[in-house]
Amino acid sequence: MTRQWRLAALAAMAMLVAGCASSSPAPARYTLPGTAAGAEAAGAEADHLLLLRPPRLAHYLDVEGLVMQVDDITLVEARGHQWAEALGRQLERSLRARLAARLPDTRVMLDEAEVREPEALSLRLEIDRFQGRHDGLAVIGGQWQLRDGTGTLLAMERLAIEAELDDDGYPALVRALGRGWDRTADELAAAIRRMR
């Protein structure tokens, strides 16, 4: 009987050691840095209305892991460094907050089919780069369109932002992408002011 117990104990220990050796650590999860505290969204009395469509992401960006460009043509999705929430949702929510802070006289709302106001502007973004690059830069790229309440195209421009990483590692990349997204909001807010 003692020999069977010893064999069972050894088998249990072997399984425990094998399980520990094969398990990988939980991935680190990141959110984009927020906007400056204290910014309040304009209410119903705002002079202008901006309808924001959720940004459309290139397929390779619509993944859990952060994306690194390791050379001129190779992109790698990180397994151990992931977004805490879908990137598209983070970009939409943070852009709404950033634009509301920069356009205090404008109510910034999600563009939904039931909201149709002839005076409203509509902003659409397509993001095809939101990644780290092998040369120590965070890069954001794509295209944006601004339309009036009838759907007429008012402006359409490419988006190309680069921000240097302050340090090595994924936390520094996420912070640099946040700074790049701030600059994106600056460009968009300036364009919206010109179109009014």
Disulfide bonds with the S-S distance in Angstrom:
none
